[in-house]
Amino acid sequence: MTSKSHTDHGVLEATRTKTRKPQLYKVWLLNDDYTTMEFVVQILESVFNKAPAEAHRIMMQVHTQGRGVCGGYTYEVAETKIAKTQELARREGFPLQAALEEE
Ligand code: TYC
């Protein structure tokens, strides 16, 4: 635009090309009989940034119900958290598994 008419007060409408919410993915933690409760709480605190009480709550939910949600993340972040979880678990010899689900 090179000039403004008397009805144009110079307010530009924002374009909305980057305002869509990204697809989120739930990360589930799965129960098993061998991974220690302490280790699962540690993972929830260090990988999923949970406060101690929340980490304990999620761990107990997985333990009693078979699985529990650690959070909703973009695909890349979810994949990275799953990879970190499994790397730390393998290093300790635990079979702990995490899985991703479209929200
Ligand atoms: N069931 C395990 C135990 O009794 C604890 C556990 C909790 C394991 C959550 C995995 O994702 C898990 N030691």
Backbone and ligand atoms as CSV (ligand in chain L), in Angstrom:
chain,resi,resn,atom,element,x,y,z
A,1,MET,N,N,0.862,-1.197,0.000
A,1,MET,CA,C,0.000,0.000,0.000
A,1,MET,C,C,0.900,1.250,0.000
A,2,THR,N,N,0.604,2.174,-0.877
A,2,THR,CA,C,1.437,3.386,-0.953
A,2,THR,C,C,0.788,4.588,-0.297
A,3,SER,N,N,-0.526,4.565,-0.110
A,3,SER,CA,C,-1.185,5.676,0.593
A,3,SER,C,C,-2.325,5.105,1.422
A,4,LYS,N,N,-2.767,5.915,2.377
A,4,LYS,CA,C,-3.854,5.460,3.227
A,4,LYS,C,C,-5.096,6.292,2.970
A,5,SER,N,N,-6.220,5.670,2.775
A,5,SER,CA,C,-7.479,6.403,2.635
A,5,SER,C,C,-7.902,6.878,4.018
A,6,HIS,N,N,-8.877,7.768,4.075
A,6,HIS,CA,C,-9.311,8.293,5.378
A,6,HIS,C,C,-9.970,7.213,6.235
A,7,THR,N,N,-10.333,6.074,5.608
A,7,THR,CA,C,-10.919,4.997,6.427
A,7,THR,C,C,-9.843,4.015,6.907
A,8,ASP,N,N,-8.620,4.183,6.461
A,8,ASP,CA,C,-7.536,3.273,6.833
A,8,ASP,C,C,-6.706,3.921,7.935
A,9,HIS,N,N,-6.769,3.362,9.136
A,9,HIS,CA,C,-6.033,3.938,10.260
A,9,HIS,C,C,-4.698,3.244,10.475
A,10,GLY,N,N,-4.270,2.521,9.483
A,10,GLY,CA,C,-2.943,1.923,9.564
A,10,GLY,C,C,-2.870,0.682,10.416
A,11,VAL,N,N,-4.002,0.108,10.823
A,11,VAL,CA,C,-3.991,-1.118,11.621
A,11,VAL,C,C,-3.938,-2.315,10.674
A,12,LEU,N,N,-2.900,-3.086,10.811
A,12,LEU,CA,C,-2.750,-4.249,9.942
A,12,LEU,C,C,-3.291,-5.481,10.651
A,13,GLU,N,N,-4.014,-6.297,9.921
A,13,GLU,CA,C,-4.464,-7.560,10.499
A,13,GLU,C,C,-3.308,-8.549,10.482
A,14,ALA,N,N,-3.146,-9.256,11.568
A,14,ALA,CA,C,-2.084,-10.256,11.626
A,14,ALA,C,C,-2.431,-11.390,10.674
A,15,THR,N,N,-1.445,-11.837,9.932
A,15,THR,CA,C,-1.679,-13.030,9.115
A,15,THR,C,C,-1.616,-14.235,10.047
A,16,ARG,N,N,-2.301,-15.309,9.680
A,16,ARG,CA,C,-2.455,-16.438,10.606
A,16,ARG,C,C,-1.759,-17.708,10.097
A,17,THR,N,N,-0.689,-17.465,9.338
A,17,THR,CA,C,-0.037,-18.631,8.739
A,17,THR,C,C,0.732,-19.470,9.763
A,18,LYS,N,N,1.079,-18.916,10.932
A,18,LYS,CA,C,1.902,-19.658,11.904
A,18,LYS,C,C,1.190,-19.810,13.246
A,19,THR,N,N,-0.132,-19.652,13.242
A,19,THR,CA,C,-0.831,-19.638,14.527
A,19,THR,C,C,-1.562,-20.932,14.825
A,20,ARG,N,N,-1.476,-21.906,13.917
A,20,ARG,CA,C,-2.127,-23.188,14.183
A,20,ARG,C,C,-1.416,-23.899,15.312
A,21,LYS,N,N,-2.198,-24.554,16.157
A,21,LYS,CA,C,-1.593,-25.325,17.247
A,21,LYS,C,C,-0.950,-26.581,16.654
A,22,PRO,N,N,0.256,-26.928,17.120
A,22,PRO,CA,C,0.896,-28.128,16.580
A,22,PRO,C,C,0.187,-29.382,17.096
A,23,GLN,N,N,0.203,-30.401,16.306
A,23,GLN,CA,C,-0.301,-31.712,16.727
A,23,GLN,C,C,0.512,-32.174,17.953
A,24,LEU,N,N,-0.182,-32.567,18.999
A,24,LEU,CA,C,0.514,-33.055,20.192
A,24,LEU,C,C,0.386,-34.567,20.305
A,25,TYR,N,N,1.352,-35.151,20.966
A,25,TYR,CA,C,1.395,-36.603,21.171
A,25,TYR,C,C,1.528,-36.887,22.653
A,26,LYS,N,N,0.686,-37.793,23.131
A,26,LYS,CA,C,0.794,-38.236,24.532
A,26,LYS,C,C,1.949,-39.210,24.646
A,27,VAL,N,N,2.723,-39.061,25.712
A,27,VAL,CA,C,3.734,-40.074,26.019
A,27,VAL,C,C,3.212,-40.903,27.190
A,28,TRP,N,N,3.091,-42.207,26.964
A,28,TRP,CA,C,2.653,-43.150,27.987
A,28,TRP,C,C,3.864,-43.880,28.550
A,29,LEU,N,N,3.815,-44.111,29.855
A,29,LEU,CA,C,4.792,-44.972,30.501
A,29,LEU,C,C,4.074,-46.286,30.794
A,30,LEU,N,N,4.745,-47.396,30.527
A,30,LEU,CA,C,4.114,-48.708,30.676
A,30,LEU,C,C,4.676,-49.458,31.881
A,31,ASN,N,N,3.827,-50.233,32.520
A,31,ASN,CA,C,4.261,-50.990,33.706
A,31,ASN,C,C,5.066,-52.224,33.300
A,32,ASP,N,N,5.917,-52.661,34.198
A,32,ASP,CA,C,6.596,-53.950,34.083
A,32,ASP,C,C,6.924,-54.404,35.497
A,33,ASP,N,N,7.418,-55.640,35.626
A,33,ASP,CA,C,7.642,-56.207,36.960
A,33,ASP,C,C,9.061,-55.975,37.485
A,34,TYR,N,N,9.948,-55.390,36.712
A,34,TYR,CA,C,11.371,-55.355,37.071
A,34,TYR,C,C,11.940,-53.969,37.352
A,35,THR,N,N,11.436,-52.960,36.653
A,35,THR,CA,C,11.947,-51.600,36.886
A,35,THR,C,C,11.547,-51.161,38.297
A,36,THR,N,N,12.482,-50.566,39.031
A,36,THR,CA,C,12.160,-50.150,40.406
A,36,THR,C,C,11.298,-48.884,40.379
A,37,MET,N,N,10.478,-48.756,41.426
A,37,MET,CA,C,9.643,-47.558,41.568
A,37,MET,C,C,10.516,-46.311,41.652
A,38,GLU,N,N,11.609,-46.423,42.375
A,38,GLU,CA,C,12.536,-45.303,42.553
A,38,GLU,C,C,13.070,-44.807,41.199
A,39,PHE,N,N,13.414,-45.758,40.326
A,39,PHE,CA,C,13.950,-45.386,39.016
A,39,PHE,C,C,12.888,-44.688,38.165
A,40,VAL,N,N,11.663,-45.182,38.211
A,40,VAL,CA,C,10.572,-44.570,37.434
A,40,VAL,C,C,10.318,-43.134,37.905
A,41,VAL,N,N,10.330,-42.925,39.219
A,41,VAL,CA,C,10.153,-41.574,39.769
A,41,VAL,C,C,11.284,-40.666,39.289
A,42,GLN,N,N,12.498,-41.208,39.292
A,42,GLN,CA,C,13.670,-40.461,38.825
A,42,GLN,C,C,13.513,-40.034,37.362
A,43,ILE,N,N,13.014,-40.951,36.529
A,43,ILE,CA,C,12.788,-40.653,35.100
A,43,ILE,C,C,11.733,-39.555,34.944
A,44,LEU,N,N,10.659,-39.676,35.714
A,44,LEU,CA,C,9.578,-38.683,35.609
A,44,LEU,C,C,10.060,-37.300,36.029
A,45,GLU,N,N,10.969,-37.259,37.006
A,45,GLU,CA,C,11.511,-35.969,37.439
A,45,GLU,C,C,12.525,-35.431,36.431
A,46,SER,N,N,13.445,-36.281,35.967
A,46,SER,CA,C,14.567,-35.785,35.153
A,46,SER,C,C,14.216,-35.640,33.671
A,47,VAL,N,N,13.429,-36.550,33.127
A,47,VAL,CA,C,13.105,-36.488,31.690
A,47,VAL,C,C,11.812,-35.703,31.448
A,48,PHE,N,N,10.824,-35.894,32.339
A,48,PHE,CA,C,9.513,-35.281,32.114
A,48,PHE,C,C,9.258,-34.058,33.001
A,49,ASN,N,N,10.299,-33.636,33.733
A,49,ASN,CA,C,10.248,-32.396,34.524
A,49,ASN,C,C,9.095,-32.349,35.530
A,50,LYS,N,N,8.749,-33.510,36.103
A,50,LYS,CA,C,7.676,-33.541,37.101
A,50,LYS,C,C,8.237,-33.225,38.490
A,51,ALA,N,N,7.429,-32.545,39.302
A,51,ALA,CA,C,7.769,-32.331,40.711
A,51,ALA,C,C,7.678,-33.691,41.412
A,52,PRO,N,N,8.396,-33.867,42.521
A,52,PRO,CA,C,8.446,-35.177,43.190
A,52,PRO,C,C,7.076,-35.808,43.482
A,53,ALA,N,N,6.126,-35.047,43.996
A,53,ALA,CA,C,4.816,-35.611,44.345
A,53,ALA,C,C,4.062,-36.080,43.098
A,54,GLU,N,N,4.135,-35.296,42.034
A,54,GLU,CA,C,3.477,-35.639,40.768
A,54,GLU,C,C,4.156,-36.859,40.133
A,55,ALA,N,N,5.482,-36.904,40.211
A,55,ALA,CA,C,6.228,-38.057,39.689
A,55,ALA,C,C,5.790,-39.323,40.411
A,56,HIS,N,N,5.644,-39.244,41.712
A,56,HIS,CA,C,5.219,-40.405,42.507
A,56,HIS,C,C,3.797,-40.814,42.146
A,57,ARG,N,N,2.923,-39.835,41.943
A,57,ARG,CA,C,1.522,-40.117,41.578
A,57,ARG,C,C,1.453,-40.844,40.231
A,58,ILE,N,N,2.181,-40.345,39.250
A,58,ILE,CA,C,2.158,-40.971,37.916
A,58,ILE,C,C,2.744,-42.382,37.985
A,59,MET,N,N,3.852,-42.534,38.710
A,59,MET,CA,C,4.479,-43.857,38.847
A,59,MET,C,C,3.480,-44.862,39.446
A,60,MET,N,N,2.767,-44.430,40.501
A,60,MET,CA,C,1.793,-45.329,41.152
A,60,MET,C,C,0.622,-45.647,40.223
A,61,GLN,N,N,0.238,-44.681,39.396
A,61,GLN,CA,C,-0.833,-44.928,38.427
A,61,GLN,C,C,-0.398,-45.991,37.424
A,62,VAL,N,N,0.837,-45.877,36.937
A,62,VAL,CA,C,1.349,-46.881,36.008
A,62,VAL,C,C,1.410,-48.242,36.698
A,63,HIS,N,N,1.915,-48.239,37.919
A,63,HIS,CA,C,2.082,-49.487,38.677
A,63,HIS,C,C,0.738,-50.191,38.920
A,64,THR,N,N,-0.302,-49.436,39.228
A,64,THR,CA,C,-1.597,-50.042,39.576
A,64,THR,C,C,-2.525,-50.216,38.370
A,65,GLN,N,N,-2.354,-49.373,37.329
A,65,GLN,CA,C,-3.298,-49.436,36.201
A,65,GLN,C,C,-2.658,-49.896,34.895
A,66,GLY,N,N,-1.348,-50.115,34.928
A,66,GLY,CA,C,-0.688,-50.660,33.743
A,66,GLY,C,C,-0.019,-49.638,32.852
A,67,ARG,N,N,-0.547,-48.422,32.884
A,67,ARG,CA,C,0.070,-47.356,32.085
A,67,ARG,C,C,-0.382,-46.003,32.616
A,68,GLY,N,N,0.357,-44.957,32.258
A,68,GLY,CA,C,0.009,-43.609,32.706
A,68,GLY,C,C,0.614,-42.584,31.775
A,69,VAL,N,N,-0.037,-41.417,31.688
A,69,VAL,CA,C,0.420,-40.350,30.790
A,69,VAL,C,C,1.457,-39.470,31.490
A,70,CYS,N,N,2.569,-39.253,30.793
A,70,CYS,CA,C,3.639,-38.389,31.306
A,70,CYS,C,C,3.473,-36.954,30.828
A,71,GLY,N,N,2.698,-36.749,29.746
A,71,GLY,CA,C,2.504,-35.403,29.229
A,71,GLY,C,C,2.183,-35.413,27.751
A,72,GLY,N,N,1.883,-34.231,27.208
A,72,GLY,CA,C,1.608,-34.063,25.781
A,72,GLY,C,C,2.677,-33.169,25.177
A,73,TYR,N,N,3.281,-33.611,24.069
A,73,TYR,CA,C,4.424,-32.912,23.481
A,73,TYR,C,C,4.320,-32.938,21.965
A,74,THR,N,N,5.091,-32.055,21.313
A,74,THR,CA,C,5.205,-32.157,19.860
A,74,THR,C,C,5.908,-33.473,19.542
A,75,TYR,N,N,5.808,-33.911,18.296
A,75,TYR,CA,C,6.347,-35.216,17.906
A,75,TYR,C,C,7.825,-35.369,18.247
A,76,GLU,N,N,8.626,-34.350,17.881
A,76,GLU,CA,C,10.077,-34.425,18.120
A,76,GLU,C,C,10.416,-34.508,19.592
A,77,VAL,N,N,9.738,-33.690,20.404
A,77,VAL,CA,C,10.003,-33.680,21.851
A,77,VAL,C,C,9.582,-35.014,22.464
A,78,ALA,N,N,8.412,-35.513,22.046
A,78,ALA,CA,C,7.921,-36.800,22.562
A,78,ALA,C,C,8.910,-37.922,22.237
A,79,GLU,N,N,9.356,-37.954,20.984
A,79,GLU,CA,C,10.317,-38.995,20.557
A,79,GLU,C,C,11.618,-38.914,21.347
A,80,THR,N,N,12.087,-37.692,21.582
A,80,THR,CA,C,13.339,-37.499,22.329
A,80,THR,C,C,13.189,-37.983,23.765
A,81,LYS,N,N,12.047,-37.678,24.394
A,81,LYS,CA,C,11.827,-38.102,25.784
A,81,LYS,C,C,11.734,-39.626,25.880
A,82,ILE,N,N,11.100,-40.248,24.891
A,82,ILE,CA,C,11.008,-41.714,24.872
A,82,ILE,C,C,12.408,-42.325,24.710
A,83,ALA,N,N,13.196,-41.759,23.801
A,83,ALA,CA,C,14.557,-42.271,23.570
A,83,ALA,C,C,15.414,-42.127,24.824
A,84,LYS,N,N,15.328,-40.976,25.497
A,84,LYS,CA,C,16.095,-40.749,26.738
A,84,LYS,C,C,15.686,-41.742,27.808
A,85,THR,N,N,14.360,-41.939,27.958
A,85,THR,CA,C,13.838,-42.864,28.962
A,85,THR,C,C,14.402,-44.265,28.733
A,86,GLN,N,N,14.357,-44.705,27.471
A,86,GLN,CA,C,14.784,-46.081,27.179
A,86,GLN,C,C,16.301,-46.223,27.273
A,87,GLU,N,N,17.034,-45.175,26.917
A,87,GLU,CA,C,18.493,-45.201,27.046
A,87,GLU,C,C,18.900,-45.310,28.525
A,88,LEU,N,N,18.295,-44.484,29.371
A,88,LEU,CA,C,18.622,-44.518,30.806
A,88,LEU,C,C,18.224,-45.856,31.419
A,89,ALA,N,N,17.074,-46.402,30.996
A,89,ALA,CA,C,16.602,-47.687,31.522
A,89,ALA,C,C,17.545,-48.820,31.095
A,90,ARG,N,N,17.902,-48.858,29.815
A,90,ARG,CA,C,18.797,-49.930,29.315
A,90,ARG,C,C,20.125,-49.904,30.051
A,91,ARG,N,N,20.603,-48.695,30.299
A,91,ARG,CA,C,21.887,-48.512,30.998
A,91,ARG,C,C,21.858,-49.161,32.383
A,92,GLU,N,N,20.648,-49.174,32.998
A,92,GLU,CA,C,20.492,-49.783,34.332
A,92,GLU,C,C,19.997,-51.220,34.239
A,93,GLY,N,N,19.777,-51.704,33.038
A,93,GLY,CA,C,19.284,-53.072,32.860
A,93,GLY,C,C,17.794,-53.230,33.124
A,94,PHE,N,N,17.032,-52.134,33.047
A,94,PHE,CA,C,15.577,-52.200,33.266
A,94,PHE,C,C,14.833,-52.275,31.929
A,95,PRO,N,N,13.722,-53.015,31.883
A,95,PRO,CA,C,12.959,-53.151,30.630
A,95,PRO,C,C,11.906,-52.057,30.417
A,96,LEU,N,N,11.964,-50.995,31.203
A,96,LEU,CA,C,10.974,-49.906,31.139
A,96,LEU,C,C,10.684,-49.476,29.698
A,97,GLN,N,N,9.382,-49.342,29.380
A,97,GLN,CA,C,8.952,-48.942,28.035
A,97,GLN,C,C,8.077,-47.702,28.091
A,98,ALA,N,N,8.249,-46.836,27.102
A,98,ALA,CA,C,7.394,-45.669,26.943
A,98,ALA,C,C,6.860,-45.685,25.515
A,99,ALA,N,N,5.668,-45.145,25.320
A,99,ALA,CA,C,5.047,-45.174,24.001
A,99,ALA,C,C,4.351,-43.853,23.709
A,100,LEU,N,N,4.135,-43.615,22.424
A,100,LEU,CA,C,3.591,-42.340,21.950
A,100,LEU,C,C,2.199,-42.580,21.346
A,101,GLU,N,N,1.296,-41.634,21.599
A,101,GLU,CA,C,-0.055,-41.732,21.024
A,101,GLU,C,C,-0.503,-40.364,20.540
A,102,GLU,N,N,-1.095,-40.278,19.356
A,102,GLU,CA,C,-1.655,-39.018,18.844
A,102,GLU,C,C,-2.744,-38.537,19.771
A,103,GLU,N,N,-2.735,-37.259,20.114
A,103,GLU,CA,C,-3.773,-36.718,20.996
A,103,GLU,C,C,-5.036,-36.388,20.221
L,1,TYC,N1,N,5.814,-52.395,38.763
L,1,TYC,C1,C,7.137,-51.963,39.166
L,1,TYC,C2,C,7.521,-52.582,40.498
L,1,TYC,O1,O,6.680,-53.093,41.187
L,1,TYC,C3,C,7.197,-50.420,39.282
L,1,TYC,C4,C,6.970,-49.735,37.990
L,1,TYC,C5,C,6.184,-48.600,37.946
L,1,TYC,C6,C,7.577,-50.181,36.815
L,1,TYC,C7,C,5.963,-47.920,36.744
L,1,TYC,C8,C,7.393,-49.502,35.607
L,1,TYC,O2,O,6.427,-47.679,34.430
L,1,TYC,C9,C,6.580,-48.376,35.584
L,1,TYC,N2,N,8.786,-52.514,40.857
